[in-house]
Structure formats: C-alpha cells, structure tokens
Amino acid sequence: MPIRKRLTRWRIILLILFTLLAGLLVYAYEVEPYRIEVTRYHLAATLQSPIKIAHLTDLHTYGLGRREGQMIAILKAEKPDLIVITGDQISDLSGYDGCRQVLQQLHAPLGVWVVPGNHDNWYRIAKQKEFYAEAGAKFLKNESGKVRDDVWIIGLDDAMTGTPDIKAALKGVPENAYKIGLFHAPAYFDVAAGKCDVVFAGHTHGGQIRVPFLKPFWLPKACGDYVAGWYERAGSKLYVSRGIGTSIVSVRFNCRPEIAIITLD
C-alpha cells in the first residue's frame, strides 16, 4: 500500500476515534448528569398504613439549576409521603443559600428529613438545625424523630468525618416502632445492621464514572463493601443511592443520578 494511502487511512481512524471521544465527553458532562432515573421498590412492613418514601442524597447543590428543577418536578409528580436526604446537601460554604432555595421547594406530608454528610461536616455552619428548620427540613444528628406513632427515623452523624452514635440516636424510640435509619457513608451499616429495619445511605455516587463490567475506579473512604443498590445484614436492609449531584468532576458515565422511591406496605 502506498505511504500516502496508509497515512490517509490513519488520519481517518484518528478522526473517528477523536470524534467518539469528544462525543463521550459531551455526553458525560452535558447529558448523563441530568438524566435522573427514578428507581422503585416495595418493602414488606407491618405498619398502620403504607408509606411512600423518596430517598435523595448527595445533592451537591448551588441552587435551582437544571438538575434541581428536574428533581423537584419528579417529586411533585411522585407525591411521596416522606422525603429523606442522606447527606452532602452542599459541596462547600457557597452552596448554602442555594441549598435553602432547593429545600424550600421540597414538600411531603410526613416531612423532609436530613442528616449530615462529609461535605456538610467539612463546611459546617453555626446553628445547622436552625438553618434546616428555616428551609422546611428536620435535621437529625445522632438523634431520632417520630414520623408517626409506628414509624421513627434514626438519624446519624457521618462516619467519615463525624462521630455517629446509634445508641444515643435510638434513645427513647419505642421498641416496636418501625425504624428507618439515615446516614451518609454506608460503611456504618456494619454497626447499624440489626438495629434498624431499613437504612438509607449515599456517599458513593454509585462510582459516578463506571466502565461496563469493571469495578468503580475510585470510591471515597467509609464506603465499605457497599457501592449501590440493596444490601442485607442481620435482618436489616440497606439501600445505597447513586445520588443526584456530582463531586470532584462534574461528569457521570454509565451511572445516572437517581431518586429512589421506596414504598413500605
């Protein structure tokens, strides 16, 4: 084959490869981070009446942007009885004003309940509980809250950056109540298993960038063996959500943002 023809062929191959790479980068940056997936599950529970829960995590929000607008629209359509948010509402201190705006748009008959994540602890503000109350959410940190007589939420500090204390959080909770555990880093499930009926966590982002058939390239500390989806141990179930936002790099690939809808009935 003449040298000129070989060079032309290689140029075409390189152009195709460059175009594919550019397309993947555009998709990972501009498309997938905004393709929120709604995942639905039913859990058997002995309750006075069913409860529909929306689990959010890792908002990493700066305000009412494109992704937040989609999230709010989905929640309005789903009409959950209860919204729980398992940490990393913000990425840094500049996110709090925007976070307030977002939280004020979230409504559920049984309340919006929030626990801290590692970013919320790193960039802690004074009077955290008051901040969330003003935004219409109930903030728990190593304490519990009654959703209704037969259902309680057990909210824990983040295991990576704080000091979770499930013994303190369970104080005063009726033994026969259905217990919903909330914390950010899922590795704490090794401690919480057997003490709550169902637990919700985040932190992993599901890996955020996933190559098919391979394990995540990177996960933060305090994930343990829990990356995404359902796990069970000592009679307790754990759900780890892929979350809404992004961290470190503003891309997602093969790991769409998620709102999990769990119905207890």
Helices and strands as residue ranges (DSSP letters): H 3-26, I 27-31, G 32-34, E 37-43, E 51-56, H 66-78, E 82-86, G 93-95, H 96-103, E 112-115, H 118-122, H 128-134, E 138-139, E 143-148, E 151-155, H 166-169, E 178-182, G 186-188, H 189-192, E 198-201, G 205-207, E 229-233, E 236-240, E 258-264
